[in-house]
Amino acid sequence: EVQLVESGGGLVQAGGSRRLSCATSGFTFDDYAISWFRQAPGKEREGVSCIKSRDGSTWYVDSAKGRFTISRDNAKNTLYLQMNSLKAEDTGVYYCKVFTYWGQGTQVTVSS
C-alpha cells in the first residue's frame, strides 16, 4: 500500500523559512518522480515543484523559483521542500504526490 505522510507545516512569519518532509512507503521510491502541490484557501490545487528520479532534475512554479528547493533522499524514501523567504501567498495545505497517490497534507500559514 502506497503511503505518503507530510510533516513540517506550521505558522511562520513572512520572510521566514520552513522545511516540509514527505515520508513514503509502499513503492520503489527512487523509481519515480515525485511532486509537491499546494492548495490555498478558496483556490484550486496547484503544482509547486517536482523532482525526477534518475537525474534528479527539478521543476518549480514561477512563484517558487529562487525561494523553494525540492530534494529527495532515496535512502530514506523521503521528499523534502525547503521554503525560504515565505510570503503570505504561500499559505495553504501542502501535499506530496506520486503517480495517483496523495498524502493527507500539511498546513503552512504565513503571517504578514
C-alpha positions as CSV (number, residue, x, y, z in Angstrom):
1,E,0.0,0.0,0.0
2,V,1.4,3.4,-1.0
3,Q,1.6,5.8,1.8
4,L,2.7,9.5,1.8
5,V,2.9,11.3,5.1
6,E,3.7,15.0,5.1
7,S,5.1,16.9,8.0
8,G,6.8,20.2,8.9
9,G,3.9,22.6,8.4
10,G,3.0,25.3,10.9
11,L,2.8,29.0,11.4
12,V,5.7,31.1,10.2
13,Q,6.2,34.9,9.8
14,A,6.6,36.4,6.4
15,G,10.3,36.2,5.4
16,G,10.8,33.1,7.4
17,S,11.6,29.5,6.4
18,R,10.1,26.1,6.7
19,R,11.1,22.6,5.7
20,L,8.5,20.2,4.7
21,S,9.0,16.4,4.6
22,C,7.1,13.7,2.9
23,A,7.8,10.2,4.2
24,T,6.8,7.5,1.8
25,S,6.4,3.7,1.7
26,G,4.8,1.0,-0.4
27,F,6.6,1.6,-3.6
28,T,10.2,1.8,-5.0
29,F,10.9,5.4,-4.1
30,D,13.8,6.0,-6.4
31,D,12.0,4.8,-9.5
32,Y,9.5,7.7,-9.6
33,A,9.3,11.4,-10.0
34,I,7.5,12.9,-7.0
35,S,5.9,16.3,-6.6
36,W,4.7,19.0,-4.1
37,F,1.4,20.6,-4.6
38,R,-0.4,23.2,-2.5
39,Q,-4.0,24.4,-2.1
40,A,-4.6,27.9,-0.9
41,P,-7.9,28.8,0.7
42,G,-10.6,29.2,-2.0
43,K,-8.2,28.2,-4.8
44,E,-7.5,25.2,-6.8
45,R,-4.7,22.9,-6.0
46,E,-1.5,23.8,-7.9
47,G,1.8,22.2,-8.6
48,V,4.7,23.8,-6.7
49,S,7.7,21.6,-7.5
50,C,8.7,18.2,-8.9
51,I,11.9,16.2,-8.9
52,K,12.7,13.3,-11.2
53,S,14.0,10.0,-10.1
54,R,17.0,9.2,-12.2
55,D,18.8,12.5,-12.9
56,G,17.2,14.5,-10.1
57,S,16.2,17.3,-12.4
58,T,13.7,19.7,-10.9
59,W,10.8,21.9,-11.9
60,Y,9.3,24.9,-9.9
61,V,6.3,27.0,-10.4
62,D,7.4,30.6,-11.2
63,S,6.3,31.9,-7.8
64,A,8.6,29.4,-6.0
65,K,11.7,29.8,-8.1
66,G,14.6,31.1,-6.2
67,R,12.9,30.6,-2.8
68,F,12.0,26.9,-2.6
69,T,14.3,23.9,-3.1
70,I,13.0,20.4,-3.6
71,S,15.2,17.4,-2.7
72,R,14.9,13.7,-2.2
73,D,16.7,11.2,0.0
74,N,16.4,7.9,-1.8
75,A,17.9,6.1,1.2
76,K,15.2,7.4,3.5
77,N,12.4,7.3,0.9
78,T,11.7,10.9,1.8
79,L,10.9,14.0,-0.2
80,Y,11.7,17.5,1.1
81,L,10.7,21.1,0.3
82,Q,12.9,23.8,1.8
83,M,10.9,27.0,1.7
84,N,12.7,30.3,2.3
85,S,11.6,34.0,2.1
86,L,8.0,32.9,2.7
87,K,5.2,35.2,1.7
88,A,1.5,35.4,2.8
89,E,0.5,33.9,-0.6
90,D,2.5,30.8,0.2
91,T,-0.2,29.9,2.8
92,G,-2.0,26.7,2.1
93,V,-2.1,23.0,2.5
94,Y,1.0,21.3,1.0
95,Y,0.7,17.8,-0.4
96,C,3.1,15.4,-1.9
97,K,2.0,13.3,-4.8
98,V,3.5,10.2,-6.6
99,F,1.6,9.0,-9.7
100,T,-2.0,8.9,-8.5
101,Y,-1.4,8.9,-4.7
102,W,-1.6,11.9,-2.4
103,G,-0.6,12.5,1.1
104,Q,-3.0,14.0,3.7
105,G,-1.3,17.4,3.5
106,T,0.4,19.7,6.0
107,Q,-0.8,23.2,6.7
108,V,1.6,26.1,6.2
109,T,0.4,29.5,7.4
110,V,2.5,32.6,6.7
111,S,1.6,35.6,8.7
112,S,2.3,39.0,7.3
